[in-house]
Amino acid sequence: MVQPVKKIKIVKKRTKPFKRHQSDRYKSESWRKPKGIDNRVRRRFKGQLPMPKIGYGSNKKTRHLMPNGFKKFLVSNVKELELLLMHNRTYAAEIGK
């Protein structure tokens, strides 16, 4: 089996999804930025939900890596598969339509 060029340990700063403020009232819990003038989440009061910010970003070297150390590459025909022969220690093929 082919091994990746460098196996770098992937460190996630946060794995839990960010919840929307007062999401128990809505169908969707997906993140929306609070925009109210008195909103305590937007004002970052202690004990409130955390907001997404740039500091939660992952390491540039490990971004988009799968747990096996490869990056995913969607392949839809043979020509694209042949392109991967030069990068077979960096990318892993995912078969698409």
All heavy atoms as an XYZ file, in Angstrom:
812
protein
N       0.839     -1.190      0.000
C       0.000      0.000      0.000
C       0.883      1.252      0.000
O       1.921      1.300      0.651
C      -0.891     -0.008      1.244
C      -1.891      1.093      1.255
S      -3.248      0.650      2.330
C      -3.792      2.232      2.787
N       0.471      2.259     -0.723
C       1.245      3.492     -0.860
C       1.109      4.317      0.415
O       0.012      4.498      0.940
C       0.746      4.308     -2.072
C       1.547      5.573     -2.218
C       0.825      3.478     -3.333
N       2.239      4.834      0.895
C       2.262      5.684      2.080
C       2.369      7.143      1.645
O       2.991      7.443      0.629
C       3.453      5.326      2.974
C       3.379      3.924      3.554
C       2.222      3.775      4.521
O       1.951      4.653      5.320
N       1.512      2.658      4.419
N       1.791      8.084      2.405
C       1.935      9.500      2.052
C       3.377      9.966      2.220
O       4.161      9.329      2.926
C       1.011     10.209      3.036
C       0.813      9.266      4.152
C       0.957      7.893      3.579
N       3.722     11.079      1.558
C       5.077     11.603      1.618
C       5.452     11.907      3.063
O       6.451     11.422      3.571
C       5.203     12.881      0.753
C       6.595     13.455      0.852
C       4.876     12.573     -0.694
N       4.664     12.734      3.731
C       4.900     13.054      5.134
C       3.621     12.801      5.900
O       2.551     13.258      5.510
C       5.275     14.528      5.294
C       6.616     14.898      4.745
C       6.869     16.367      4.979
C       8.123     16.814      4.275
N       8.271     18.280      4.312
N       3.723     12.066      6.979
C       2.566     11.823      7.839
C       2.635     12.819      8.988
O       3.414     12.678      9.922
C       2.596     10.383      8.353
C       1.431     10.012      9.229
C       0.193      9.751      8.424
C      -0.841      9.073      9.313
N      -2.140      9.585      9.207
N       1.851     13.906      8.892
C       1.825     14.943      9.908
C       0.599     14.720     10.777
O      -0.495     14.442     10.271
C       1.778     16.346      9.264
C       2.961     16.539      8.322
C       1.786     17.426     10.320
C       2.856     17.770      7.458
N       0.786     14.832     12.095
C      -0.337     14.634     13.012
C      -1.345     15.764     12.819
O      -0.990     16.936     12.832
C       0.164     14.636     14.453
C      -0.894     14.220     15.445
C      -0.286     13.956     16.814
C      -1.279     13.306     17.735
N      -2.249     14.205     18.283
N      -2.607     15.394     12.603
C      -3.676     16.370     12.387
C      -4.241     16.780     13.742
O      -4.698     15.940     14.508
C      -4.780     15.784     11.495
C      -4.208     15.390     10.142
C      -5.914     16.773     11.328
C      -5.153     14.600      9.282
N      -4.183     18.073     14.036
C      -4.704     18.607     15.292
C      -5.897     19.504     14.969
O      -5.762     20.474     14.237
C      -3.627     19.419     16.045
C      -4.211     20.021     17.308
C      -2.435     18.545     16.365
N      -7.057     19.139     15.489
C      -8.249     19.958     15.309
C      -8.412     20.815     16.560
O      -8.412     20.304     17.678
C      -9.492     19.083     15.147
C      -9.429     18.117     13.989
C      -9.809     18.782     12.724
C      -9.897     17.747     11.612
N     -10.038     18.350     10.330
N      -8.557     22.129     16.391
C      -8.721     23.006     17.545
C     -10.123     22.894     18.129
O     -10.318     23.111     19.314
C      -8.436     24.455     17.159
C      -6.982     24.663     16.794
C      -6.719     26.086     16.431
C      -5.313     26.233     15.921
N      -5.118     27.494     15.244
N     -11.096     22.574     17.288
C     -12.464     22.381     17.771
C     -13.155     21.387     16.855
O     -13.129     21.521     15.642
C     -13.214     23.713     17.765
C     -14.628     23.598     18.325
C     -15.338     24.927     18.283
N     -16.746     24.783     18.550
C     -17.300     24.894     19.749
N     -16.546     25.132     20.790
N     -18.599     24.765     19.901
N     -13.783     20.387     17.467
C     -14.487     19.383     16.667
C     -16.002     19.534     16.772
O     -16.720     19.084     15.886
C     -14.095     17.963     17.119
O     -14.306     17.845     18.521
C     -12.639     17.686     16.798
N     -16.486     20.156     17.851
C     -17.924     20.358     17.976
C     -18.373     21.470     17.032
O     -17.666     22.460     16.864
C     -18.295     20.768     19.403
C     -18.126     19.651     20.399
C     -18.729     19.904     21.770
C     -18.916     21.321     22.184
N     -19.321     21.467     23.597
N     -19.559     21.330     16.411
C     -20.035     22.410     15.541
C     -20.474     23.620     16.364
O     -20.889     23.476     17.517
C     -21.223     21.781     14.816
C     -21.686     20.690     15.704
C     -20.466     20.187     16.426
N     -20.366     24.798     15.771
C     -20.829     26.011     16.431
C     -22.349     26.060     16.322
O     -22.898     25.940     15.228
C     -20.217     27.249     15.773
C     -18.751     27.382     16.044
C     -17.822     26.959     15.124
C     -18.310     27.942     17.233
C     -16.472     27.077     15.374
C     -16.967     28.065     17.491
C     -16.045     27.639     16.569
N     -23.012     26.244     17.457
C     -24.473     26.280     17.467
C     -24.965     27.709     17.336
O     -24.359     28.643     17.836
C     -25.008     25.675     18.763
C     -24.915     24.161     18.792
C     -25.493     23.596     20.056
C     -26.985     23.816     20.109
N     -27.620     23.180     21.272
N     -26.104     27.847     16.702
C     -26.738     29.146     16.542
C     -27.338     29.593     17.878
O     -27.873     28.776     18.631
C     -27.833     29.003     15.491
C     -28.549     30.266     15.142
C     -29.579     29.951     14.085
N     -30.309     31.135     13.677
C     -31.255     31.134     12.775
N     -31.594     30.022     12.167
N     -31.865     32.244     12.448
N     -27.243     30.887     18.165
C     -27.809     31.439     19.397
C     -29.318     31.247     19.404
O     -29.996     31.523     18.417
C     -27.460     32.931     19.473
C     -28.039     33.637     20.651
N     -27.802     33.237     21.947
C     -28.853     34.711     20.735
C     -28.441     34.044     22.772
N     -29.092     34.949     22.056
N     -29.846     30.727     20.493
C     -31.267     30.406     20.671
C     -31.765     29.438     19.596
O     -32.877     29.551     19.101
C     -32.119     31.677     20.677
C     -31.866     32.561     21.883
C     -32.749     33.789     21.903
O     -33.248     34.226     20.879
N     -32.924     34.352     23.084
N     -30.933     28.461     19.256
C     -31.301     27.519     18.190
C     -32.399     26.561     18.632
O     -32.953     25.848     17.788
C     -30.078     26.736     17.729
O     -29.567     25.962     18.800
N     -32.717     26.512     19.916
C     -33.824     25.663     20.354
C     -35.158     26.184     19.825
O     -36.139     25.452     19.764
C     -33.860     25.594     21.880
C     -33.864     26.965     22.538
O     -33.063     27.818     22.111
O     -34.672     27.180     23.466
N     -35.203     27.443     19.387
C     -36.419     28.017     18.823
C     -36.576     27.737     17.333
O     -37.645     27.932     16.779
C     -36.418     29.540     18.998
C     -36.435     30.004     20.414
C     -36.480     31.500     20.438
N     -36.566     32.002     21.798
C     -36.919     33.232     22.094
N     -37.206     34.090     21.141
N     -36.970     33.622     23.345
N     -35.481     27.317     16.667
C     -35.492     27.152     15.212
C     -35.385     25.683     14.836
O     -34.995     24.848     15.642
C     -34.320     27.916     14.583
C     -34.242     29.359     14.990
C     -33.203     29.817     15.779
C     -35.201     30.272     14.592
C     -33.122     31.139     16.166
C     -35.136     31.594     14.970
C     -34.090     32.029     15.759
O     -34.023     33.338     16.130
N     -35.701     25.388     13.582
C     -35.507     24.035     13.078
C     -34.028     23.745     12.887
O     -33.549     22.670     13.156
C     -36.220     23.865     11.734
C     -37.718     23.857     11.810
C     -38.300     23.687     10.427
C     -39.808     23.770     10.456
N     -40.379     23.733      9.113
N     -33.301     24.746     12.411
C     -31.901     24.552     12.064
C     -30.986     25.042     13.183
O     -31.240     26.097     13.784
C     -31.589     25.315     10.779
O     -30.225     25.332     10.535
N     -29.936     24.288     13.468
C     -28.948     24.715     14.453
C     -27.711     25.287     13.767
O     -26.734     25.591     14.427
C     -28.526     23.545     15.336
C     -29.584     23.115     16.314
C     -29.083     22.098     17.316
O     -27.932     21.634     17.158
O     -29.828     21.771     18.241
N     -27.743     25.410     12.447
C     -26.559     25.850     11.719
C     -26.202     27.284     12.095
O     -27.070     28.099     12.395
C     -26.788     25.749     10.211
O     -27.865     26.554      9.825
N     -24.919     27.598     12.066
C     -24.417     28.869     12.562
C     -24.903     30.054     11.744
O     -24.880     30.044     10.512
C     -22.888     28.867     12.567
C     -22.344     30.208     12.935
C     -21.741     31.098     12.103
C     -22.400     30.828     14.209
N     -21.411     32.234     12.779
C     -21.808     32.104     14.091
C     -22.902     30.449     15.454
C     -21.694     32.984     15.144
C     -22.777     31.317     16.507
C     -22.183     32.579     16.348
N     -25.402     31.063     12.431
C     -25.681     32.374     11.859
C     -25.092     33.384     12.818
O     -25.234     33.244     14.044
C     -27.194     32.639     11.761
C     -27.977     31.607     10.990
C     -28.125     31.997      9.536
N     -28.866     30.995      8.805
C     -30.170     31.061      8.556
N     -30.875     32.072      9.006
N     -30.762     30.124      7.868
N     -24.455     34.406     12.312
C     -23.845     35.409     13.182
C     -24.930     36.253     13.840
O     -25.801     36.783     13.153
C     -22.905     36.305     12.377
C     -22.173     37.325     13.236
C     -21.071     37.989     12.470
C     -20.475     39.145     13.221
N     -19.939     38.832     14.512
N     -24.891     36.401     15.175
C     -25.870     37.263     15.827
C     -25.598     38.729     15.511
O     -24.449     39.164     15.524
C     -25.675     36.972     17.311
C     -24.439     36.204     17.441
C     -24.033     35.715     16.111
N     -26.655     39.474     15.210
C     -26.470     40.858     14.760
C     -27.213     41.881     15.606
O     -27.210     43.055     15.292
C     -26.933     40.977     13.308
C     -26.093     40.128     12.360
C     -26.267     40.549     10.937
C     -25.247     39.897     10.045
N     -25.609     38.611      9.543
N     -27.858     41.447     16.691
C     -28.617     42.391     17.520
C     -27.720     43.341     18.296
O     -26.589     43.004     18.645
N     -28.223     44.531     18.606
C     -27.392     45.526     19.284
C     -27.090     45.126     20.723
O     -26.044     45.479     21.252
C     -28.044     46.938     19.237
C     -29.450     46.908     19.822
C     -28.031     47.477     17.837
C     -30.034     48.297     20.010
N     -27.986     44.398     21.371
C     -27.781     44.005     22.760
C     -27.412     42.524     22.896
O     -27.408     42.003     24.007
C     -29.044     44.277     23.575
C     -29.336     45.756     23.699
O     -28.364     46.533     23.709
O     -30.516     46.137     23.782
N     -27.116     41.850     21.816
C     -26.905     40.408     21.860
C     -25.657     40.067     22.663
O     -24.565     40.562     22.401
C     -26.782     39.873     20.433
C     -26.837     38.379     20.411
O     -25.905     37.723     20.818
N     -27.939     37.837     19.914
N     -25.835     39.160     23.652
C     -24.723     38.839     24.543
C     -23.717     37.889     23.905
O     -22.554     37.896     24.292
C     -25.251     38.279     25.848
C     -26.172     37.116     25.689
C     -26.923     36.826     26.951
N     -27.709     35.616     26.754
C     -28.503     35.105     27.648
N     -28.639     35.700     28.814
N     -29.174     34.014     27.402
N     -24.149     37.092     22.938
C     -23.196     36.225     22.232
C     -22.289     37.074     21.345
O     -21.071     36.898     21.328
C     -23.935     35.158     21.392
C     -22.970     34.367     20.551
C     -24.722     34.237     22.299
N     -22.875     38.037     20.634
C     -22.077     38.909     19.777
C     -21.104     39.740     20.599
O     -19.975     39.977     20.184
C     -23.001     39.838     18.974
C     -22.274     40.748     18.011
C     -23.181     41.798     17.419
N     -23.793     42.658     18.396
C     -23.179     43.685     19.001
N     -21.934     43.965     18.731
N     -23.821     44.421     19.889
N     -21.519     40.147     21.795
C     -20.658     40.963     22.655
C     -19.671     40.123     23.456
O     -18.875     40.655     24.209
C     -21.528     41.797     23.587
C     -22.265     42.885     22.827
C     -23.427     43.449     23.582
N     -23.022     44.180     24.771
C     -23.883     44.651     25.671
N     -25.176     44.461     25.505
N     -23.452     45.308     26.710
N     -19.724     38.805     23.294
C     -18.784     37.851     23.884
C     -18.775     37.889     25.412
O     -17.717     37.971     26.033
C     -17.359     38.075     23.360
C     -17.240     37.891     21.878
C     -15.795     37.740     21.480
N     -15.682     37.716     20.032
C     -15.044     38.644     19.342
N     -14.431     39.628     19.947
N     -14.981     38.549     18.038
N     -19.955     37.839     26.011
C     -20.048     37.763     27.466
C     -19.604     36.383     27.937
O     -19.717     35.394     27.203
C     -21.483     38.028     27.920
C     -21.880     39.474     27.922
C     -21.097     40.446     27.320
C     -23.049     39.880     28.535
C     -21.463     41.777     27.315
C     -23.429     41.211     28.544
C     -22.637     42.164     27.935
N     -19.122     36.342     29.166
C     -18.648     35.091     29.749
C     -19.799     34.090     29.886
O     -20.910     34.455     30.253
C     -18.063     35.389     31.130
C     -17.226     34.250     31.684
C     -16.885     34.422     33.150
C     -16.390     35.798     33.502
N     -15.979     35.864     34.918
N     -19.547     32.830     29.561
C     -20.548     31.786     29.715
C     -21.503     31.633     28.549
O     -22.405     30.806     28.597
N     -21.313     32.424     27.487
C     -22.201     32.331     26.323
C     -21.578     31.400     25.275
O     -20.453     30.943     25.423
C     -22.443     33.715     25.718
C     -23.070     34.694     26.683
C     -24.347     34.157     27.300
O     -25.226     33.665     26.610
N     -24.446     34.246     28.613
N     -22.330     31.148     24.206
C     -21.843     30.284     23.130
C     -20.620     30.914     22.463
O     -20.579     32.132     22.267
C     -22.934     30.101     22.072
C     -24.198     29.383     22.505
C     -25.258     29.508     21.434
C     -23.895     27.935     22.774
N     -19.618     30.110     22.109
C     -18.477     30.673     21.381
C     -18.842     30.973     19.938
O     -19.683     30.288     19.344
C     -17.424     29.567     21.461
C     -18.201     28.316     21.622
C     -19.443     28.683     22.376
N     -18.229     32.009     19.389
C     -18.454     32.366     17.994
C     -17.266     31.892     17.168
O     -16.140     31.900     17.647
C     -18.605     33.882     17.831
C     -19.862     34.421     18.429
S     -20.434     35.954     17.663
C     -19.010     36.959     17.574
N     -17.493     31.493     15.905
C     -16.376     31.112     15.051
C     -15.473     32.312     14.812
O     -15.949     33.425     14.623
C     -17.036     30.682     13.743
C     -18.461     30.542     14.012
C     -18.771     31.332     15.229
N     -14.172     32.083     14.845
C     -13.217     33.135     14.537
C     -11.988     32.509     13.906
O     -11.828     31.290     13.899
C     -12.874     33.974     15.755
C     -12.518     33.214     16.998
C     -12.438     34.160     18.175
C     -12.391     33.354     19.454
N     -12.950     34.028     20.576
N     -11.104     33.334     13.415
C      -9.973     32.869     12.620
C      -9.039     31.969     13.418
O      -8.361     31.110     12.871
C      -9.227     34.077     12.001
C      -8.372     33.660     10.811
C      -8.391     34.790     13.043
C      -9.166     33.260      9.615
N      -9.023     32.106     14.727
C      -8.137     31.305     15.565
C      -8.483     29.833     15.597
O      -7.648     29.010     15.985
N      -9.706     29.468     15.216
C     -10.103     28.068     15.189
C      -9.631     27.360     13.921
O      -9.863     26.176     13.752
C     -11.624     27.928     15.286
C     -12.181     28.216     16.649
C     -12.954     29.343     16.863
C     -11.949     27.369     17.712
C     -13.489     29.614     18.106
C     -12.477     27.626     18.963
C     -13.233     28.754     19.156
O     -13.760     29.013     20.399
N      -9.014     28.081     12.991
C      -8.579     27.486     11.734
C      -7.533     26.409     11.943
O      -6.755     26.453     12.903
N      -7.472     25.448     11.040
C      -6.513     24.356     11.183
C      -5.183     24.721     10.541
O      -5.078     25.685      9.770
C      -7.076     23.070     10.578
O      -7.408     23.271      9.243
N      -4.175     23.940     10.857
C      -2.828     24.144     10.345
C      -2.832     24.097      8.820
O      -3.482     23.247      8.222
C      -1.912     23.054     10.914
C      -0.467     23.259     10.570
O      -0.117     24.122      9.768
N       0.384     22.467     11.165
N      -2.102     25.001      8.184
C      -2.090     25.071      6.723
C      -1.543     23.780      6.103
O      -1.981     23.358      5.044
C      -1.235     26.254      6.273
C      -1.399     26.611      4.812
C      -0.474     27.743      4.410
C      -1.092     29.076      4.674
N      -0.301     30.186      4.112
N      -0.604     23.128      6.792
C      -0.025     21.896      6.261
C      -0.976     20.718      6.366
O      -0.889     19.773      5.585
C       1.272     21.572      7.006
C       2.369     22.563      6.721
C       3.604     22.252      7.521
C       4.654     23.314      7.269
N       5.797     23.176      8.186
N      -1.882     20.740      7.326
C      -2.795     19.610      7.504
C      -4.214     19.908      7.041
O      -5.091     19.065      7.185
C      -2.848     19.187      8.991
O      -3.342     20.268      9.767
C      -1.481     18.784      9.484
N      -4.458     21.084      6.485
C      -5.800     21.435      6.016
C      -6.191     20.553      4.826
O      -5.380     20.300      3.950
C      -5.820     22.899      5.603
C      -7.208     23.475      5.475
C      -7.150     24.957      5.231
N      -6.520     25.651      6.352
C      -5.890     26.817      6.253
N      -5.789     27.427      5.096
N      -5.354     27.376      7.311
N      -7.404     20.076      4.803
C      -7.973     19.213      3.751
C      -7.358     17.816      3.731
O      -7.567     17.074      2.774
C      -7.851     19.833      2.355
C      -8.392     21.221      2.255
N      -9.711     21.522      2.500
C      -7.793     22.396      1.964
C      -9.904     22.823      2.353
N      -8.758     23.377      2.032
N      -6.590     17.432      4.752
C      -6.019     16.083      4.786
C      -7.030     15.099      5.354
O      -7.765     15.408      6.295
C      -4.772     16.044      5.657
C      -3.467     16.514      5.067
C      -2.332     16.236      6.039
C      -3.166     15.863      3.747
N      -7.040     13.886      4.788
C      -7.837     12.817      5.352
C      -7.011     12.161      6.459
O      -5.798     12.379      6.538
C      -8.182     11.802      4.257
C      -9.019     12.384      3.146
S      -9.674     11.157      1.995
C      -8.200     10.475      1.281
N      -7.628     11.366      7.328
C      -6.876     10.754      8.427
C      -5.704      9.875      7.977
O      -4.743      9.703      8.721
C      -7.924      9.906      9.148
C      -9.210     10.566      8.850
C      -9.068     11.147      7.466
N      -5.752      9.350      6.742
C      -4.642      8.517      6.276
C      -3.473      9.340      5.726
O      -2.462      8.782      5.308
C      -5.121      7.510      5.223
C      -5.677      8.175      3.990
O      -5.642      9.392      3.847
N      -6.214      7.374      3.099
N      -3.587     10.676      5.696
C      -2.477     11.528      5.280
C      -2.542     12.003      3.842
O      -1.663     12.752      3.400
N      -3.561     11.587      3.082
C      -3.706     11.999      1.687
C      -4.755     13.094      1.555
O      -5.628     13.240      2.411
C      -4.137     10.816      0.820
C      -3.076      9.774      0.636
C      -3.087      8.621      1.388
C      -2.075      9.958     -0.292
C      -2.111      7.663      1.214
C      -1.096      9.008     -0.481
C      -1.111      7.848      0.287
N      -4.666     13.854      0.453
C      -5.718     14.801      0.107
C      -6.650     14.131     -0.881
O      -6.222     13.310     -1.690
C      -5.118     16.064     -0.520
C      -4.311     16.879      0.454
C      -3.797     18.132     -0.187
C      -3.020     18.952      0.820
N      -2.452     20.154      0.249
N      -7.929     14.480     -0.838
C      -8.935     13.858     -1.698
C      -8.937     14.536     -3.065
O      -8.808     15.754     -3.167
C     -10.300     14.014     -1.041
C     -11.320     13.013     -1.485
C     -12.661     13.289     -0.848
C     -12.687     12.866      0.593
N     -14.041     12.961      1.178
N      -9.069     13.738     -4.127
C      -9.129     14.268     -5.492
C     -10.244     13.543     -6.225
O     -10.221     12.314     -6.347
C      -7.792     14.057     -6.206
C      -7.732     14.676     -7.573
C      -7.495     16.022     -7.728
C      -7.925     13.899     -8.711
C      -7.438     16.597     -8.992
C      -7.872     14.461     -9.972
C      -7.625     15.807    -10.106
N     -11.240     14.282     -6.690
C     -12.392     13.694     -7.365
C     -12.037     13.378     -8.809
O     -11.605     14.255     -9.553
C     -13.583     14.657     -7.301
C     -14.921     14.120     -7.745
C     -15.379     13.014     -6.808
C     -15.946     15.222     -7.771
N     -12.214     12.123     -9.199
C     -11.862     11.652    -10.537
C     -13.134     11.246    -11.262
O     -13.926     10.471    -10.740
C     -10.905     10.442    -10.441
C     -10.666      9.840    -11.802
C      -9.602     10.851     -9.808
N     -13.329     11.788    -12.467
C     -14.536     11.432    -13.212
C     -14.233     10.740    -14.535
O     -15.151     10.260    -15.188
C     -15.388     12.680    -13.469
O     -14.627     13.658    -14.115
N     -12.972     10.703    -14.957
C     -12.624      9.957    -16.166
C     -11.173      9.478    -16.077
O     -10.436      9.812    -15.154
C     -12.862     10.795    -17.432
C     -12.103     12.092    -17.400
O     -10.972     12.153    -16.949
N     -12.731     13.153    -17.887
N     -10.746      8.699    -17.075
C      -9.419      8.080    -17.063
C      -8.322      9.132    -17.198
O      -7.250      9.009    -16.598
C      -9.316      7.036    -18.202
C      -7.937      6.395    -18.227
C     -10.386      5.982    -18.042
N      -8.588     10.186    -17.935
C      -7.584     11.232    -18.132
C      -7.217     11.899    -16.807
O      -6.041     12.179    -16.546
C      -8.135     12.270    -19.116
C      -7.131     13.295    -19.559
C      -7.744     14.217    -20.596
C      -6.758     15.293    -20.990
N      -7.346     16.263    -21.913
N      -8.209     12.133    -15.969
C      -7.939     12.723    -14.656
C      -7.202     11.743    -13.751
O      -6.394     12.139    -12.911
C      -9.242     13.159    -13.993
C      -9.885     14.348    -14.670
C     -11.207     14.719    -14.042
O     -11.659     14.010    -13.119
O     -11.794     15.716    -14.487
N      -7.475     10.453    -13.929
C      -6.786      9.442    -13.127
C      -5.306      9.375    -13.491
O      -4.451      9.214    -12.622
C      -7.455      8.086    -13.333
C      -6.972      6.954    -12.448
C      -7.287      7.266    -10.995
C      -7.634      5.653    -12.856
N      -4.998      9.517    -14.782
C      -3.603      9.505    -15.213
C      -2.845     10.720    -14.677
O      -1.639     10.657    -14.440
C      -3.526      9.474    -16.738
C      -3.974      8.146    -17.325
C      -4.108      8.195    -18.833
O      -3.903      9.270    -19.417
O      -4.442      7.141    -19.403
N      -3.546     11.806    -14.449
C      -2.942     13.004    -13.881
C      -2.416     12.737    -12.471
O      -1.425     13.326    -12.044
C      -3.990     14.115    -13.848
C      -3.540     15.481    -13.409
C      -3.287     16.318    -14.662
C      -4.574     16.130    -12.551
N      -3.071     11.822    -11.765
C      -2.677     11.516    -10.389
C      -1.414     10.676    -10.292
O      -0.845     10.556     -9.210
C      -3.806     10.766     -9.671
C      -4.933     11.600     -9.108
C      -5.906     10.718     -8.375
C      -4.404     12.647     -8.169
N      -0.973     10.079    -11.388
C       0.210      9.230    -11.336
C       1.445      9.999    -10.872
O       2.318      9.450    -10.215
C       0.465      8.582    -12.702
C      -0.556      7.528    -13.114
C      -0.292      7.058    -14.526
C      -0.530      6.364    -12.150
N       1.514     11.288    -11.202
C       2.652     12.096    -10.777
C       2.551     12.456     -9.301
O       3.561     12.724     -8.657
C       2.713     13.381    -11.609
C       3.014     13.113    -13.065
S       2.663     14.510    -14.134
C       3.435     15.858    -13.297
N       1.348     12.473     -8.740
C       1.137     12.902     -7.359
C       0.572     11.772     -6.511
O      -0.243     12.016     -5.624
C       0.157     14.085     -7.328
C       0.551     15.212     -8.209
N       1.574     16.068     -7.901
C       0.071     15.619     -9.405
C       1.704     16.964     -8.858
N       0.793     16.715     -9.786
N       1.015     10.536     -6.743
C       0.377      9.414     -6.073
C       0.728      9.311     -4.599
O       0.121      8.528     -3.876
C       0.708      8.094     -6.790
C       2.168      7.753     -6.690
O       2.987      8.596     -6.347
N       2.503      6.520     -7.008
N       1.678     10.122     -4.078
C       1.985     10.095     -2.647
C       1.376     11.289     -1.935
O       1.587     11.465     -0.741
C       3.498     10.072     -2.444
C       4.142      8.933     -3.189
C       5.035      7.978     -2.495
N       5.260      8.017     -1.102
C       6.461      8.130     -0.553
N       7.524      8.273     -1.325
N       6.602      8.095      0.740
N       0.628     12.116     -2.675
C       0.010     13.300     -2.070
C      -1.516     13.194     -2.109
O      -2.178     13.502     -1.119
C       0.421     14.568     -2.828
O       1.835     14.599     -2.958
C      -0.036     15.816     -2.105
N      -2.077     12.750     -3.243
C      -3.524     12.732     -3.431
C      -4.041     11.299     -3.511
O      -3.373     10.403     -4.016
C      -3.908     13.462     -4.712
C      -3.655     14.941     -4.657
C      -2.489     15.492     -5.157
C      -4.601     15.788     -4.092
C      -2.255     16.854     -5.099
C      -4.377     17.149     -4.021
C      -3.210     17.677     -4.522
O      -2.985     19.020     -4.452
N      -5.265     11.114     -3.036
C      -5.976      9.852     -3.168
C      -7.178     10.091     -4.063
O      -7.869     11.097     -3.924
C      -6.420      9.336     -1.803
N      -7.435      9.177     -4.985
C      -8.533      9.337     -5.934
C      -9.859      8.947     -5.290
O      -9.943      7.951     -4.584
C      -8.288      8.498     -7.167
N     -10.859      9.761     -5.542
C     -12.238      9.436     -5.173
C     -13.023      9.359     -6.465
O     -13.018     10.300     -7.258
C     -12.815     10.498     -4.248
C     -14.211     10.193     -3.809
C     -14.825     11.306     -2.971
O     -14.290     12.421     -2.967
O     -15.868     11.039     -2.350
N     -13.682      8.258     -6.695
C     -14.380      8.028     -7.953
C     -15.725      8.748     -7.923
O     -16.541      8.525     -7.022
C     -14.567      6.532     -8.229
C     -13.200      5.873     -8.306
C     -15.337      6.320     -9.509
C     -13.229      4.386     -8.345
N     -15.947      9.609     -8.907
C     -17.200     10.349     -9.013
C     -17.997      9.862    -10.207
O     -17.720      8.824    -10.789
N     -18.990     10.661    -10.630
C     -19.818     10.274    -11.772
C     -19.118     10.534    -13.072
O     -18.367     11.420    -13.263
C     -21.131     11.051    -11.731
C     -22.020     10.584    -10.621
C     -23.342     11.308    -10.691
C     -24.258     10.811     -9.606
N     -25.542     11.427     -9.612
